[in-house]
Amino acid sequence: MNIKKRRVHNFANLSMFMNNIGYSLHTNSKFLKYSVNDIKSLFRAEKYTREVLKLYGEKVDDILINEAIWRVSAFSMIHGDVA
């Protein structure tokens, strides 16, 4: 827990900085119609899908990987239009 004035100040500035970076990335990306939680679930699904496919052991086509990522992310996306 940060209770010293300098540490609280640094934490608040870092939080604002990260918020601005996230907003900038969101507005300049192809994910404008999605919420931040949707984007987080997409990246989480990408990580999990790639890790599971590594366990499979064989080379899998990139098109199949991308389709699998979108299907896995559909479970937790709010504004996703993935079927």
PDB file with one MODEL, atoms N, CA, C and O in Angstrom:
MODEL        1
ATOM      1  N   MET A   1       0.850  -1.174   0.000  1.00  0.00           N
ATOM      2  CA  MET A   1       0.000   0.000   0.000  1.00  0.00           C
ATOM      3  C   MET A   1       0.900   1.243   0.000  1.00  0.00           C
ATOM      4  O   MET A   1       1.820   1.348   0.810  1.00  0.00           O
ATOM      5  N   ASN A   2       0.635   2.150  -0.884  1.00  0.00           N
ATOM      6  CA  ASN A   2       1.395   3.398  -0.967  1.00  0.00           C
ATOM      7  C   ASN A   2       0.758   4.434  -0.056  1.00  0.00           C
ATOM      8  O   ASN A   2      -0.400   4.812  -0.230  1.00  0.00           O
ATOM      9  N   ILE A   3       1.544   4.886   0.925  1.00  0.00           N
ATOM     10  CA  ILE A   3       1.014   5.907   1.830  1.00  0.00           C
ATOM     11  C   ILE A   3       1.871   7.171   1.830  1.00  0.00           C
ATOM     12  O   ILE A   3       1.456   8.205   2.353  1.00  0.00           O
ATOM     13  N   LYS A   4       3.045   7.090   1.254  1.00  0.00           N
ATOM     14  CA  LYS A   4       3.889   8.280   1.181  1.00  0.00           C
ATOM     15  C   LYS A   4       3.445   9.148   0.018  1.00  0.00           C
ATOM     16  O   LYS A   4       3.015   8.648  -1.022  1.00  0.00           O
ATOM     17  N   LYS A   5       3.557  10.462   0.210  1.00  0.00           N
ATOM     18  CA  LYS A   5       3.050  11.421  -0.768  1.00  0.00           C
ATOM     19  C   LYS A   5       3.679  11.222  -2.152  1.00  0.00           C
ATOM     20  O   LYS A   5       2.966  11.249  -3.155  1.00  0.00           O
ATOM     21  N   ARG A   6       4.961  11.027  -2.222  1.00  0.00           N
ATOM     22  CA  ARG A   6       5.656  10.886  -3.501  1.00  0.00           C
ATOM     23  C   ARG A   6       5.208   9.624  -4.251  1.00  0.00           C
ATOM     24  O   ARG A   6       5.009   9.655  -5.465  1.00  0.00           O
ATOM     25  N   ARG A   7       5.054   8.523  -3.523  1.00  0.00           N
ATOM     26  CA  ARG A   7       4.637   7.269  -4.155  1.00  0.00           C
ATOM     27  C   ARG A   7       3.199   7.354  -4.671  1.00  0.00           C
ATOM     28  O   ARG A   7       2.897   6.846  -5.751  1.00  0.00           O
ATOM     29  N   VAL A   8       2.321   7.987  -3.914  1.00  0.00           N
ATOM     30  CA  VAL A   8       0.939   8.165  -4.361  1.00  0.00           C
ATOM     31  C   VAL A   8       0.904   9.043  -5.605  1.00  0.00           C
ATOM     32  O   VAL A   8       0.166   8.769  -6.551  1.00  0.00           O
ATOM     33  N   HIS A   9       1.711  10.103  -5.594  1.00  0.00           N
ATOM     34  CA  HIS A   9       1.799  11.001  -6.737  1.00  0.00           C
ATOM     35  C   HIS A   9       2.274  10.247  -7.983  1.00  0.00           C
ATOM     36  O   HIS A   9       1.691  10.390  -9.057  1.00  0.00           O
ATOM     37  N   ASN A  10       3.337   9.441  -7.836  1.00  0.00           N
ATOM     38  CA  ASN A  10       3.858   8.672  -8.967  1.00  0.00           C
ATOM     39  C   ASN A  10       2.827   7.663  -9.467  1.00  0.00           C
ATOM     40  O   ASN A  10       2.669   7.484 -10.674  1.00  0.00           O
ATOM     41  N   PHE A  11       2.135   7.012  -8.556  1.00  0.00           N
ATOM     42  CA  PHE A  11       1.125   6.026  -8.952  1.00  0.00           C
ATOM     43  C   PHE A  11      -0.021   6.693  -9.705  1.00  0.00           C
ATOM     44  O   PHE A  11      -0.496   6.160 -10.708  1.00  0.00           O
ATOM     45  N   ALA A  12      -0.465   7.847  -9.232  1.00  0.00           N
ATOM     46  CA  ALA A  12      -1.554   8.553  -9.908  1.00  0.00           C
ATOM     47  C   ALA A  12      -1.125   8.993 -11.309  1.00  0.00           C
ATOM     48  O   ALA A  12      -1.893   8.870 -12.263  1.00  0.00           O
ATOM     49  N   ASN A  13       0.087   9.499 -11.430  1.00  0.00           N
ATOM     50  CA  ASN A  13       0.586   9.904 -12.751  1.00  0.00           C
ATOM     51  C   ASN A  13       0.720   8.701 -13.690  1.00  0.00           C
ATOM     52  O   ASN A  13       0.376   8.799 -14.868  1.00  0.00           O
ATOM     53  N   LEU A  14       1.206   7.592 -13.193  1.00  0.00           N
ATOM     54  CA  LEU A  14       1.327   6.398 -14.021  1.00  0.00           C
ATOM     55  C   LEU A  14      -0.051   5.896 -14.457  1.00  0.00           C
ATOM     56  O   LEU A  14      -0.220   5.459 -15.595  1.00  0.00           O
ATOM     57  N   SER A  15      -1.023   5.958 -13.569  1.00  0.00           N
ATOM     58  CA  SER A  15      -2.380   5.535 -13.919  1.00  0.00           C
ATOM     59  C   SER A  15      -2.957   6.404 -15.027  1.00  0.00           C
ATOM     60  O   SER A  15      -3.551   5.887 -15.974  1.00  0.00           O
ATOM     61  N   MET A  16      -2.792   7.699 -14.920  1.00  0.00           N
ATOM     62  CA  MET A  16      -3.287   8.606 -15.956  1.00  0.00           C
ATOM     63  C   MET A  16      -2.553   8.381 -17.277  1.00  0.00           C
ATOM     64  O   MET A  16      -3.166   8.403 -18.344  1.00  0.00           O
ATOM     65  N   PHE A  17      -1.248   8.167 -17.201  1.00  0.00           N
ATOM     66  CA  PHE A  17      -0.461   7.911 -18.403  1.00  0.00           C
ATOM     67  C   PHE A  17      -0.948   6.644 -19.104  1.00  0.00           C
ATOM     68  O   PHE A  17      -1.144   6.650 -20.319  1.00  0.00           O
ATOM     69  N   MET A  18      -1.144   5.562 -18.356  1.00  0.00           N
ATOM     70  CA  MET A  18      -1.591   4.307 -18.946  1.00  0.00           C
ATOM     71  C   MET A  18      -3.006   4.436 -19.507  1.00  0.00           C
ATOM     72  O   MET A  18      -3.329   3.831 -20.529  1.00  0.00           O
ATOM     73  N   ASN A  19      -3.843   5.217 -18.844  1.00  0.00           N
ATOM     74  CA  ASN A  19      -5.191   5.457 -19.355  1.00  0.00           C
ATOM     75  C   ASN A  19      -5.133   6.194 -20.687  1.00  0.00           C
ATOM     76  O   ASN A  19      -5.860   5.845 -21.617  1.00  0.00           O
ATOM     77  N   ASN A  20      -4.286   7.196 -20.790  1.00  0.00           N
ATOM     78  CA  ASN A  20      -4.137   7.940 -22.047  1.00  0.00           C
ATOM     79  C   ASN A  20      -3.564   7.067 -23.157  1.00  0.00           C
ATOM     80  O   ASN A  20      -4.004   7.158 -24.303  1.00  0.00           O
ATOM     81  N   ILE A  21      -2.597   6.232 -22.833  1.00  0.00           N
ATOM     82  CA  ILE A  21      -2.030   5.318 -23.835  1.00  0.00           C
ATOM     83  C   ILE A  21      -3.090   4.346 -24.317  1.00  0.00           C
ATOM     84  O   ILE A  21      -3.214   4.114 -25.519  1.00  0.00           O
ATOM     85  N   GLY A  22      -3.858   3.774 -23.394  1.00  0.00           N
ATOM     86  CA  GLY A  22      -4.918   2.843 -23.772  1.00  0.00           C
ATOM     87  C   GLY A  22      -5.975   3.500 -24.628  1.00  0.00           C
ATOM     88  O   GLY A  22      -6.437   2.907 -25.604  1.00  0.00           O
ATOM     89  N   TYR A  23      -6.365   4.703 -24.285  1.00  0.00           N
ATOM     90  CA  TYR A  23      -7.362   5.428 -25.068  1.00  0.00           C
ATOM     91  C   TYR A  23      -6.839   5.738 -26.462  1.00  0.00           C
ATOM     92  O   TYR A  23      -7.566   5.613 -27.447  1.00  0.00           O
ATOM     93  N   SER A  24      -5.576   6.143 -26.542  1.00  0.00           N
ATOM     94  CA  SER A  24      -4.978   6.460 -27.835  1.00  0.00           C
ATOM     95  C   SER A  24      -4.899   5.214 -28.719  1.00  0.00           C
ATOM     96  O   SER A  24      -5.212   5.277 -29.908  1.00  0.00           O
ATOM     97  N   LEU A  25      -4.488   4.097 -28.150  1.00  0.00           N
ATOM     98  CA  LEU A  25      -4.431   2.858 -28.917  1.00  0.00           C
ATOM     99  C   LEU A  25      -5.815   2.422 -29.369  1.00  0.00           C
ATOM    100  O   LEU A  25      -5.984   1.912 -30.477  1.00  0.00           O
ATOM    101  N   HIS A  26      -6.794   2.624 -28.512  1.00  0.00           N
ATOM    102  CA  HIS A  26      -8.161   2.205 -28.836  1.00  0.00           C
ATOM    103  C   HIS A  26      -8.738   3.055 -29.963  1.00  0.00           C
ATOM    104  O   HIS A  26      -9.374   2.520 -30.871  1.00  0.00           O
ATOM    105  N   THR A  27      -8.529   4.360 -29.920  1.00  0.00           N
ATOM    106  CA  THR A  27      -9.114   5.231 -30.937  1.00  0.00           C
ATOM    107  C   THR A  27      -8.390   5.126 -32.279  1.00  0.00           C
ATOM    108  O   THR A  27      -8.968   5.450 -33.316  1.00  0.00           O
ATOM    109  N   ASN A  28      -7.152   4.686 -32.272  1.00  0.00           N
ATOM    110  CA  ASN A  28      -6.388   4.570 -33.515  1.00  0.00           C
ATOM    111  C   ASN A  28      -6.308   3.130 -34.016  1.00  0.00           C
ATOM    112  O   ASN A  28      -5.397   2.786 -34.769  1.00  0.00           O
ATOM    113  N   SER A  29      -7.235   2.306 -33.614  1.00  0.00           N
ATOM    114  CA  SER A  29      -7.164   0.909 -34.012  1.00  0.00           C
ATOM    115  C   SER A  29      -8.407   0.495 -34.781  1.00  0.00           C
ATOM    116  O   SER A  29      -9.331   1.283 -34.982  1.00  0.00           O
ATOM    117  N   LYS A  30      -8.404  -0.751 -35.203  1.00  0.00           N
ATOM    118  CA  LYS A  30      -9.542  -1.289 -35.936  1.00  0.00           C
ATOM    119  C   LYS A  30     -10.635  -1.801 -35.003  1.00  0.00           C
ATOM    120  O   LYS A  30     -11.628  -2.358 -35.472  1.00  0.00           O
ATOM    121  N   PHE A  31     -10.475  -1.624 -33.697  1.00  0.00           N
ATOM    122  CA  PHE A  31     -11.419  -2.139 -32.714  1.00  0.00           C
ATOM    123  C   PHE A  31     -12.340  -1.055 -32.160  1.00  0.00           C
ATOM    124  O   PHE A  31     -12.732  -1.126 -30.995  1.00  0.00           O
ATOM    125  N   LEU A  32     -12.688  -0.067 -32.954  1.00  0.00           N
ATOM    126  CA  LEU A  32     -13.480   1.055 -32.450  1.00  0.00           C
ATOM    127  C   LEU A  32     -14.861   0.645 -31.945  1.00  0.00           C
ATOM    128  O   LEU A  32     -15.380   1.252 -31.009  1.00  0.00           O
ATOM    129  N   LYS A  33     -15.456  -0.369 -32.548  1.00  0.00           N
ATOM    130  CA  LYS A  33     -16.802  -0.733 -32.123  1.00  0.00           C
ATOM    131  C   LYS A  33     -16.810  -1.632 -30.890  1.00  0.00           C
ATOM    132  O   LYS A  33     -17.880  -1.954 -30.374  1.00  0.00           O
ATOM    133  N   TYR A  34     -15.646  -2.039 -30.415  1.00  0.00           N
ATOM    134  CA  TYR A  34     -15.547  -2.900 -29.250  1.00  0.00           C
ATOM    135  C   TYR A  34     -15.207  -2.090 -28.008  1.00  0.00           C
ATOM    136  O   TYR A  34     -14.608  -1.019 -28.097  1.00  0.00           O
ATOM    137  N   SER A  35     -15.591  -2.608 -26.863  1.00  0.00           N
ATOM    138  CA  SER A  35     -15.221  -1.957 -25.605  1.00  0.00           C
ATOM    139  C   SER A  35     -13.822  -2.412 -25.203  1.00  0.00           C
ATOM    140  O   SER A  35     -13.251  -3.312 -25.819  1.00  0.00           O
ATOM    141  N   VAL A  36     -13.278  -1.785 -24.172  1.00  0.00           N
ATOM    142  CA  VAL A  36     -11.956  -2.152 -23.685  1.00  0.00           C
ATOM    143  C   VAL A  36     -11.985  -3.583 -23.155  1.00  0.00           C
ATOM    144  O   VAL A  36     -11.023  -4.329 -23.336  1.00  0.00           O
ATOM    145  N   ASN A  37     -13.071  -3.970 -22.506  1.00  0.00           N
ATOM    146  CA  ASN A  37     -13.174  -5.352 -22.016  1.00  0.00           C
ATOM    147  C   ASN A  37     -13.209  -6.353 -23.163  1.00  0.00           C
ATOM    148  O   ASN A  37     -12.671  -7.453 -23.041  1.00  0.00           O
ATOM    149  N   ASP A  38     -13.832  -5.985 -24.269  1.00  0.00           N
ATOM    150  CA  ASP A  38     -13.831  -6.855 -25.439  1.00  0.00           C
ATOM    151  C   ASP A  38     -12.420  -7.046 -25.977  1.00  0.00           C
ATOM    152  O   ASP A  38     -12.032  -8.155 -26.345  1.00  0.00           O
ATOM    153  N   ILE A  39     -11.667  -5.974 -26.021  1.00  0.00           N
ATOM    154  CA  ILE A  39     -10.296  -6.051 -26.523  1.00  0.00           C
ATOM    155  C   ILE A  39      -9.435  -6.883 -25.583  1.00  0.00           C
ATOM    156  O   ILE A  39      -8.600  -7.670 -26.029  1.00  0.00           O
ATOM    157  N   LYS A  40      -9.641  -6.709 -24.280  1.00  0.00           N
ATOM    158  CA  LYS A  40      -8.904  -7.526 -23.316  1.00  0.00           C
ATOM    159  C   LYS A  40      -9.231  -8.999 -23.492  1.00  0.00           C
ATOM    160  O   LYS A  40      -8.334  -9.840 -23.437  1.00  0.00           O
ATOM    161  N   SER A  41     -10.502  -9.324 -23.703  1.00  0.00           N
ATOM    162  CA  SER A  41     -10.866 -10.724 -23.879  1.00  0.00           C
ATOM    163  C   SER A  41     -10.304 -11.273 -25.179  1.00  0.00           C
ATOM    164  O   SER A  41      -9.966 -12.454 -25.257  1.00  0.00           O
ATOM    165  N   LEU A  42     -10.202 -10.435 -26.195  1.00  0.00           N
ATOM    166  CA  LEU A  42      -9.613 -10.869 -27.463  1.00  0.00           C
ATOM    167  C   LEU A  42      -8.142 -11.231 -27.279  1.00  0.00           C
ATOM    168  O   LEU A  42      -7.699 -12.281 -27.744  1.00  0.00           O
ATOM    169  N   PHE A  43      -7.386 -10.371 -26.607  1.00  0.00           N
ATOM    170  CA  PHE A  43      -5.970 -10.656 -26.405  1.00  0.00           C
ATOM    171  C   PHE A  43      -5.763 -11.833 -25.470  1.00  0.00           C
ATOM    172  O   PHE A  43      -4.828 -12.613 -25.654  1.00  0.00           O
ATOM    173  N   ARG A  44      -6.620 -11.972 -24.472  1.00  0.00           N
ATOM    174  CA  ARG A  44      -6.544 -13.124 -23.579  1.00  0.00           C
ATOM    175  C   ARG A  44      -6.821 -14.407 -24.362  1.00  0.00           C
ATOM    176  O   ARG A  44      -6.129 -15.408 -24.180  1.00  0.00           O
ATOM    177  N   ALA A  45      -7.816 -14.378 -25.220  1.00  0.00           N
ATOM    178  CA  ALA A  45      -8.137 -15.549 -26.037  1.00  0.00           C
ATOM    179  C   ALA A  45      -6.985 -15.882 -26.977  1.00  0.00           C
ATOM    180  O   ALA A  45      -6.687 -17.054 -27.207  1.00  0.00           O
ATOM    181  N   GLU A  46      -6.336 -14.853 -27.521  1.00  0.00           N
ATOM    182  CA  GLU A  46      -5.203 -15.098 -28.407  1.00  0.00           C
ATOM    183  C   GLU A  46      -4.084 -15.809 -27.666  1.00  0.00           C
ATOM    184  O   GLU A  46      -3.498 -16.761 -28.180  1.00  0.00           O
ATOM    185  N   LYS A  47      -3.790 -15.350 -26.467  1.00  0.00           N
ATOM    186  CA  LYS A  47      -2.728 -15.982 -25.679  1.00  0.00           C
ATOM    187  C   LYS A  47      -3.072 -17.423 -25.362  1.00  0.00           C
ATOM    188  O   LYS A  47      -2.244 -18.312 -25.560  1.00  0.00           O
ATOM    189  N   TYR A  48      -4.286 -17.673 -24.870  1.00  0.00           N
ATOM    190  CA  TYR A  48      -4.684 -19.031 -24.503  1.00  0.00           C
ATOM    191  C   TYR A  48      -4.714 -19.952 -25.718  1.00  0.00           C
ATOM    192  O   TYR A  48      -4.275 -21.100 -25.638  1.00  0.00           O
ATOM    193  N   THR A  49      -5.226 -19.461 -26.833  1.00  0.00           N
ATOM    194  CA  THR A  49      -5.317 -20.291 -28.032  1.00  0.00           C
ATOM    195  C   THR A  49      -3.933 -20.671 -28.533  1.00  0.00           C
ATOM    196  O   THR A  49      -3.689 -21.824 -28.890  1.00  0.00           O
ATOM    197  N   ARG A  50      -3.036 -19.710 -28.559  1.00  0.00           N
ATOM    198  CA  ARG A  50      -1.683 -20.008 -29.035  1.00  0.00           C
ATOM    199  C   ARG A  50      -0.966 -20.990 -28.102  1.00  0.00           C
ATOM    200  O   ARG A  50      -0.232 -21.860 -28.569  1.00  0.00           O
ATOM    201  N   GLU A  51      -1.174 -20.855 -26.786  1.00  0.00           N
ATOM    202  CA  GLU A  51      -0.544 -21.776 -25.841  1.00  0.00           C
ATOM    203  C   GLU A  51      -1.094 -23.189 -25.998  1.00  0.00           C
ATOM    204  O   GLU A  51      -0.337 -24.158 -25.931  1.00  0.00           O
ATOM    205  N   VAL A  52      -2.388 -23.316 -26.203  1.00  0.00           N
ATOM    206  CA  VAL A  52      -2.985 -24.639 -26.392  1.00  0.00           C
ATOM    207  C   VAL A  52      -2.498 -25.258 -27.690  1.00  0.00           C
ATOM    208  O   VAL A  52      -2.218 -26.456 -27.738  1.00  0.00           O
ATOM    209  N   LEU A  53      -2.395 -24.460 -28.741  1.00  0.00           N
ATOM    210  CA  LEU A  53      -1.929 -24.992 -30.017  1.00  0.00           C
ATOM    211  C   LEU A  53      -0.449 -25.382 -29.965  1.00  0.00           C
ATOM    212  O   LEU A  53      -0.019 -26.266 -30.706  1.00  0.00           O
ATOM    213  N   LYS A  54       0.327 -24.735 -29.101  1.00  0.00           N
ATOM    214  CA  LYS A  54       1.717 -25.153 -28.921  1.00  0.00           C
ATOM    215  C   LYS A  54       1.775 -26.562 -28.349  1.00  0.00           C
ATOM    216  O   LYS A  54       2.667 -27.337 -28.694  1.00  0.00           O
ATOM    217  N   LEU A  55       0.833 -26.897 -27.482  1.00  0.00           N
ATOM    218  CA  LEU A  55       0.792 -28.234 -26.899  1.00  0.00           C
ATOM    219  C   LEU A  55       0.438 -29.287 -27.947  1.00  0.00           C
ATOM    220  O   LEU A  55       0.814 -30.452 -27.817  1.00  0.00           O
ATOM    221  N   TYR A  56      -0.278 -28.874 -28.973  1.00  0.00           N
ATOM    222  CA  TYR A  56      -0.677 -29.788 -30.037  1.00  0.00           C
ATOM    223  C   TYR A  56       0.551 -30.325 -30.773  1.00  0.00           C
ATOM    224  O   TYR A  56       0.584 -31.484 -31.186  1.00  0.00           O
ATOM    225  N   GLY A  57       1.547 -29.473 -30.929  1.00  0.00           N
ATOM    226  CA  GLY A  57       2.820 -29.925 -31.439  1.00  0.00           C
ATOM    227  C   GLY A  57       3.039 -29.833 -32.931  1.00  0.00           C
ATOM    228  O   GLY A  57       4.188 -29.867 -33.370  1.00  0.00           O
ATOM    229  N   GLU A  58       2.008 -29.719 -33.724  1.00  0.00           N
ATOM    230  CA  GLU A  58       2.171 -29.635 -35.171  1.00  0.00           C
ATOM    231  C   GLU A  58       1.935 -28.206 -35.638  1.00  0.00           C
ATOM    232  O   GLU A  58       1.311 -27.405 -34.943  1.00  0.00           O
ATOM    233  N   LYS A  59       2.438 -27.905 -36.813  1.00  0.00           N
ATOM    234  CA  LYS A  59       2.233 -26.584 -37.403  1.00  0.00           C
ATOM    235  C   LYS A  59       0.781 -26.459 -37.853  1.00  0.00           C
ATOM    236  O   LYS A  59       0.279 -27.282 -38.619  1.00  0.00           O
ATOM    237  N   VAL A  60       0.121 -25.419 -37.365  1.00  0.00           N
ATOM    238  CA  VAL A  60      -1.282 -25.181 -37.700  1.00  0.00           C
ATOM    239  C   VAL A  60      -1.347 -23.936 -38.573  1.00  0.00           C
ATOM    240  O   VAL A  60      -0.603 -22.979 -38.359  1.00  0.00           O
ATOM    241  N   ASP A  61      -2.233 -23.952 -39.547  1.00  0.00           N
ATOM    242  CA  ASP A  61      -2.400 -22.843 -40.480  1.00  0.00           C
ATOM    243  C   ASP A  61      -2.817 -21.574 -39.734  1.00  0.00           C
ATOM    244  O   ASP A  61      -3.633 -21.636 -38.815  1.00  0.00           O
ATOM    245  N   ASP A  62      -2.256 -20.416 -40.130  1.00  0.00           N
ATOM    246  CA  ASP A  62      -2.566 -19.149 -39.472  1.00  0.00           C
ATOM    247  C   ASP A  62      -4.038 -18.777 -39.588  1.00  0.00           C
ATOM    248  O   ASP A  62      -4.590 -18.161 -38.676  1.00  0.00           O
ATOM    249  N   ILE A  63      -4.672 -19.134 -40.675  1.00  0.00           N
ATOM    250  CA  ILE A  63      -6.096 -18.825 -40.837  1.00  0.00           C
ATOM    251  C   ILE A  63      -6.911 -19.567 -39.797  1.00  0.00           C
ATOM    252  O   ILE A  63      -7.854 -19.014 -39.231  1.00  0.00           O
ATOM    253  N   LEU A  64      -6.555 -20.815 -39.543  1.00  0.00           N
ATOM    254  CA  LEU A  64      -7.259 -21.587 -38.518  1.00  0.00           C
ATOM    255  C   LEU A  64      -7.012 -21.022 -37.127  1.00  0.00           C
ATOM    256  O   LEU A  64      -7.903 -21.023 -36.278  1.00  0.00           O
ATOM    257  N   ILE A  65      -5.792 -20.539 -36.901  1.00  0.00           N
ATOM    258  CA  ILE A  65      -5.481 -19.938 -35.603  1.00  0.00           C
ATOM    259  C   ILE A  65      -6.327 -18.691 -35.389  1.00  0.00           C
ATOM    260  O   ILE A  65      -6.907 -18.517 -34.317  1.00  0.00           O
ATOM    261  N   ASN A  66      -6.406 -17.825 -36.386  1.00  0.00           N
ATOM    262  CA  ASN A  66      -7.188 -16.598 -36.241  1.00  0.00           C
ATOM    263  C   ASN A  66      -8.666 -16.896 -36.037  1.00  0.00           C
ATOM    264  O   ASN A  66      -9.327 -16.229 -35.242  1.00  0.00           O
ATOM    265  N   GLU A  67      -9.184 -17.877 -36.735  1.00  0.00           N
ATOM    266  CA  GLU A  67     -10.585 -18.246 -36.544  1.00  0.00           C
ATOM    267  C   GLU A  67     -10.812 -18.790 -35.135  1.00  0.00           C
ATOM    268  O   GLU A  67     -11.820 -18.482 -34.500  1.00  0.00           O
ATOM    269  N   ALA A  68      -9.878 -19.594 -34.655  1.00  0.00           N
ATOM    270  CA  ALA A  68      -9.994 -20.136 -33.302  1.00  0.00           C
ATOM    271  C   ALA A  68      -9.925 -19.030 -32.258  1.00  0.00           C
ATOM    272  O   ALA A  68     -10.654 -19.068 -31.266  1.00  0.00           O
ATOM    273  N   ILE A  69      -9.062 -18.054 -32.470  1.00  0.00           N
ATOM    274  CA  ILE A  69      -8.939 -16.938 -31.522  1.00  0.00           C
ATOM    275  C   ILE A  69     -10.257 -16.168 -31.437  1.00  0.00           C
ATOM    276  O   ILE A  69     -10.721 -15.850 -30.342  1.00  0.00           O
ATOM    277  N   TRP A  70     -10.861 -15.868 -32.590  1.00  0.00           N
ATOM    278  CA  TRP A  70     -12.130 -15.133 -32.578  1.00  0.00           C
ATOM    279  C   TRP A  70     -13.242 -15.951 -31.922  1.00  0.00           C
ATOM    280  O   TRP A  70     -14.089 -15.397 -31.221  1.00  0.00           O
ATOM    281  N   ARG A  71     -13.244 -17.251 -32.145  1.00  0.00           N
ATOM    282  CA  ARG A  71     -14.292 -18.085 -31.549  1.00  0.00           C
ATOM    283  C   ARG A  71     -14.114 -18.181 -30.040  1.00  0.00           C
ATOM    284  O   ARG A  71     -15.100 -18.158 -29.303  1.00  0.00           O
ATOM    285  N   VAL A  72     -12.874 -18.290 -29.568  1.00  0.00           N
ATOM    286  CA  VAL A  72     -12.628 -18.356 -28.126  1.00  0.00           C
ATOM    287  C   VAL A  72     -12.961 -17.018 -27.469  1.00  0.00           C
ATOM    288  O   VAL A  72     -13.529 -16.989 -26.377  1.00  0.00           O
ATOM    289  N   SER A  73     -12.612 -15.919 -28.123  1.00  0.00           N
ATOM    290  CA  SER A  73     -12.881 -14.606 -27.529  1.00  0.00           C
ATOM    291  C   SER A  73     -14.369 -14.290 -27.488  1.00  0.00           C
ATOM    292  O   SER A  73     -14.794 -13.457 -26.687  1.00  0.00           O
ATOM    293  N   ALA A  74     -15.173 -14.933 -28.330  1.00  0.00           N
ATOM    294  CA  ALA A  74     -16.609 -14.674 -28.354  1.00  0.00           C
ATOM    295  C   ALA A  74     -17.290 -15.047 -27.045  1.00  0.00           C
ATOM    296  O   ALA A  74     -18.366 -14.532 -26.739  1.00  0.00           O
ATOM    297  N   PHE A  75     -16.676 -15.936 -26.269  1.00  0.00           N
ATOM    298  CA  PHE A  75     -17.278 -16.338 -25.006  1.00  0.00           C
ATOM    299  C   PHE A  75     -17.378 -15.182 -24.016  1.00  0.00           C
ATOM    300  O   PHE A  75     -18.329 -15.123 -23.236  1.00  0.00           O
ATOM    301  N   SER A  76     -16.423 -14.274 -24.033  1.00  0.00           N
ATOM    302  CA  SER A  76     -16.420 -13.211 -23.030  1.00  0.00           C
ATOM    303  C   SER A  76     -16.595 -11.809 -23.609  1.00  0.00           C
ATOM    304  O   SER A  76     -16.561 -10.832 -22.861  1.00  0.00           O
ATOM    305  N   MET A  77     -16.780 -11.690 -24.920  1.00  0.00           N
ATOM    306  CA  MET A  77     -16.969 -10.365 -25.510  1.00  0.00           C
ATOM    307  C   MET A  77     -18.400  -9.896 -25.324  1.00  0.00           C
ATOM    308  O   MET A  77     -19.338 -10.686 -25.432  1.00  0.00           O
ATOM    309  N   ILE A  78     -18.566  -8.618 -25.047  1.00  0.00           N
ATOM    310  CA  ILE A  78     -19.881  -8.038 -24.856  1.00  0.00           C
ATOM    311  C   ILE A  78     -20.443  -7.556 -26.186  1.00  0.00           C
ATOM    312  O   ILE A  78     -21.599  -7.828 -26.510  1.00  0.00           O
ATOM    313  N   HIS A  79     -19.628  -6.840 -26.958  1.00  0.00           N
ATOM    314  CA  HIS A  79     -20.066  -6.242 -28.212  1.00  0.00           C
ATOM    315  C   HIS A  79     -19.570  -6.997 -29.422  1.00  0.00           C
ATOM    316  O   HIS A  79     -19.607  -6.470 -30.534  1.00  0.00           O
ATOM    317  N   GLY A  80     -19.111  -8.209 -29.235  1.00  0.00           N
ATOM    318  CA  GLY A  80     -18.559  -8.970 -30.348  1.00  0.00           C
ATOM    319  C   GLY A  80     -19.641  -9.464 -31.280  1.00  0.00           C
ATOM    320  O   GLY A  80     -20.748  -9.792 -30.852  1.00  0.00           O
ATOM    321  N   ASP A  81     -19.314  -9.514 -32.550  1.00  0.00           N
ATOM    322  CA  ASP A  81     -20.260 -10.017 -33.540  1.00  0.00           C
ATOM    323  C   ASP A  81     -19.756 -11.323 -34.121  1.00  0.00           C
ATOM    324  O   ASP A  81     -19.979 -11.621 -35.294  1.00  0.00           O
ATOM    325  N   VAL A  82     -19.079 -12.092 -33.300  1.00  0.00           N
ATOM    326  CA  VAL A  82     -18.491 -13.343 -33.733  1.00  0.00           C
ATOM    327  C   VAL A  82     -19.538 -14.441 -33.605  1.00  0.00           C
ATOM    328  O   VAL A  82     -20.211 -14.550 -32.580  1.00  0.00           O
ATOM    329  N   ALA A  83     -19.669 -15.234 -34.627  1.00  0.00           N
ATOM    330  CA  ALA A  83     -20.668 -16.325 -34.599  1.00  0.00           C
ATOM    331  C   ALA A  83     -20.043 -17.604 -34.105  1.00  0.00           C
ATOM    332  O   ALA A  83     -20.721 -18.627 -34.013  1.00  0.00           O
TER     333      ALA A  83
ENDMDL
END
